[in-house]
């Protein structure tokens, strides 16, 4: 899709939301924000920006790899299960999984500032207002062709704004590098050169444009010896997203991003789920449909595969 066509497409979502404003102010039917859903979100395209967590994803060498196993009874349950027995569909009517996740820094993440700075909020202390925000996608794909260690610069952001307009206050800015296309190759976690987000660019985004947080595809913000970008973010009360995927399927402007993560007490990282909500005529994504509930039945059943270390079909 060309730039002009993309701009026209993404405008439709913003227009629908704007048109819903008067309906909310003069709501006579008691529908409230349901009108926003009916006018803009029901027909939108939803693009998943999240990697699947498996036992074989790239993990920083300082952490252990996750492991999955069929869940077992943790104690005797009279007439039902003995301690140590594996729950099965045949014997118990259900199965479950024993997830061993040695760190909260796995896959697609949301790092709260307490990850580095304990005086700032942990994952469970982030406000509910993080749920839905305007999404900005800034690409450095071209720059990376000459320098695989390229870092996003203020000049890149200024060039983006010259073409697309000012970055909205309170938005989420994801930096597209296409680094995630090699996922889940474990070697990704060992690279010393990878797409970066420069410190000056981070300061510009937060101090000049007052964004909510930024995100990137690699598992680190930058490759400097002291991780200066991440250090600055966390010690100034800012969160960030890491391990984001599929940014090549999202336009630079006009989409929203839905943000979800487990609410671990005192958690220093989040296994996050990011979903871009884009206009109905966008070329990528899925729409709300009849197969959402009930969900369709598969011809093949899930089963635990020892080689994969997880359930597969």
N, C-alpha and C positions, 0 to 999 in steps of 0.2 A: 504494500500500500504506500503510495507516495505521500510526501510531507503534507501537501495541501489537502489531500483526501483524508489523511489521518486527523488533521486539525479540525476538519469539518465533522468527522465522526465523533471525536471526543467532545466537541462543543455540545452535542445533543444531550449528553448526560448532565452537564452543568445547566443547560437550559431547562431540562425537565425538573431539576431540583429547584431552580429559581422560580419556575412557574408554580411549583408546589407551595412556595412561601405564602402567597395570599390565601391559599386554601387552608393552611394551618392557622393563619390569623383569624379567618372567618369560618372556622370549622363548625358546621351546624350538625354534622352527623356523628360526632364523637369519635372520628377515625384517627385524629391526631396525625402522627407520623406514618400511619398506614398509607396515607395518600402519597407520600414520598416513595414508599415501596411500590405502590401500584403504578405510579407515573415513570419511575426511573429504574428501580432495582429489580423488579420482577422480570423485565425483559433484557436485563443487562447480560454481558458476557463475563464469566468468572474464570480467571486464570490463576492456577496454583503456582506460587513462587517458592515452594517448599520442597526440600529433599526428604525422601523417606529414610527414617532411621533404621538401619539394619546392623547386624554384627560385623559387617565388612566395610563400613564407611571410613573415609579418611579421619584420623584422630591424631591430635598433637602427641608427639612422642612422650611427653611428660605425663600422659594419662594412659590408663589401660583401655583395651578395647571392650566394648559392650558385649554381653552374651545373652542369648535368649534360650529358654528351655521350657518344656511343658510344666505347668504348675503342679505341685504336689500338696497333699494335705499336711498342714503344719501341726496338727494334733488329731487325736482320735475323736471321731464323731460317731457315737453309737448308732449302729444300724445303717451307717451311710459310708464312712470311709475311715480307714486306719491311717495313722500318722505315717507319712512317707509314700503313701499310694498316689500314683499319678491320676489326676482327674481325666476321665474319658467320656466321650459322648455315649458310648455303649453302656458303661456302668453307672454314670452319674448324671447323664443328660446334658452335660456342658463340658467345655474345656476352658482353660485359662493359661496365661503365659507368665513365667517367672522372668522378669526383666532385671538384669544386673547392669545398671548404668553407672559406671565408676566416676562419672563427672557430669555436671550440668552444662558442659561445653561440648555438645554433640550436634552435628548436622546444622540445620538452619536454626539460628539462635536469636534471642533478644538478651543482650547484656545490660543489666541495670548498673548504675554507677557503683553500687556496693561491691561489684566484682573486683574493683581495685581500691575503692575508698569507703571504708565501713561507716563513715559518718553520713553517707548518703543512702537513699532508699534501696532496699533489696527488691527482688522480683515481686513479692507479695505486697509491697508498699507502693508500687506504681499505680497511679490513679486509673479509674475506669475510663477516663477520657482518652486513653490510648487506643480504644477499640476501633475507631474509624477515622481516617484522615485523607486529605488530598495526597495523591502520589505523583511525584516528579521522578522521571528517569533520565539520567544524564549518562551518555555513552562516551567511553574512552577507547572504544574498540579500534578506531583508526590509529590513535596514538600508540597503541600497544604493538602495532605491526613493526615499528622501528625500535621499540624499547619494551621488552616484556616486564620490566620493573617500573614502568611509567606510573607516576603518581598524579592523581587529579589535582589541577591547579586552579587558582582563582580565575585565571584567564579563560579556562574551559567553561567555568560557570558564567562568566560575563558573556562569552560567545553564545552559550545556551540561551541566556536571557535576551540577547539581541534578536534571536530568532523566535523564541517562544513567549517572551514576556517575563516579568518579575516572578521569582520563586515565591510561592505563597507562604505567608507566616503560618506557623503551626503545621506545615506539611511534613511528609516523610520523603526524603530524597534518597533514591537507590541509584548506585553507580554501576552501570552496566559495563562489564568487561568480557563477557562470554567465557570466563575462567571456569565456570561451573559446567560447561559442556563436557569436560573430561571426568566429571563425577560419575561413579564413586571410586575412581582409581586411588588406592591408598597412597600412591606416590605424591598426590597433591599436598599431603600434610608434611612432606619433607622438602618442598621447594623453598629455596632461599630468595628466589626472584619471582615476584608475582605482582599483579595489578594492585596499586596502592591508592590510598586517599591521603593527600598531603595535609600537613598540619595547618598551613595557611588557608587551604580550602575549607577545612573543618571550622576554623575560626570565622571565616567569612559566612558560612552557612548558619552558624549559631549566633554570632554577634551582630551580623549585618542583616540577615534574612530571618532570624529567629525561628528556625525550623524546629520540629519536635525531636527528630533524630534522623540520622542517615543510616544507610546500609550498603554492604558490599558483598560480592560473591566469594572472595577468599575467606579463610578462617582467621585472618589477622588484618588489622587496619593498614599497617605498613610494615616494611622490612627494616626499619631503622634499629640499631642495636638496643635501644631502650623502649621501643614501641611508643615513640613520642606522641603519636596521634591518639592512641587508646589511653595513654596516661593522662593527656590533657582533658579528654572527654570525661573520663570517670572522676577525675579530681575537680571537675567543675560542675558535676551534677547532671551530666548528660548520659543517656542510654545510646545503644547502637545495635544494629542488626548485622549478623554475620552469616555466611553460608547461604545467601539468597540465590534463587534459581529462576530460570526462564524469563529473564528480563528482556530477551530478544522478542518476546511475545507481547510486550506492553509498549504502548506509544509514549512519547516523552511527556505529554500532558493529558489532562482530562479524566483520568481514572481515579478511583479511590482505592485505599488499601485497608483491608480488614485484618486486624491484628489479634491473634489469640495465643495464649501460653498458659502452662500449668501454674497455679498459685501456690508454690512451695513456700512454707514459712521460713523466712530468712534466706531464701534462695539467692544464689549469686549468678545464676544464668537461667535461661529459659529455653526449653525445646519449643520453638515458636512455629506458628502456622501463619503465613502471610498469603492472602488471596487478593489479587487485583480485581476490582469491579469496574468493568469498562463498558462503553456504550454498546447498544444492541447490534449495531452494524460493524463492530470491530471484527477483524478476520480470525482472531484466535479466541479460545476459551469455550466454555459450555454455558448453556442457559438452563434456567429452572424449568423442569419438565415433569412429565407423568411418571418417569422412572425414579423420582426422588423418594417416593413412599407409596406403596412398599417398594423396597429395593429389589432389583431383578435377581433371579436365581441363576447360579452358574452351573454349567454342565460338569465342571470339575470341582471336587471338594478340597478345602484346605487340609493340609496334613503336615506334620513336622518332618522336615528334611534334615537329616544329620549333617550332610555335606554343606548345606546352606546355613545351618545353624538357626533356622527359623521356619515358620510355617509358610508354605508355598502352595500354589494350585497346580 
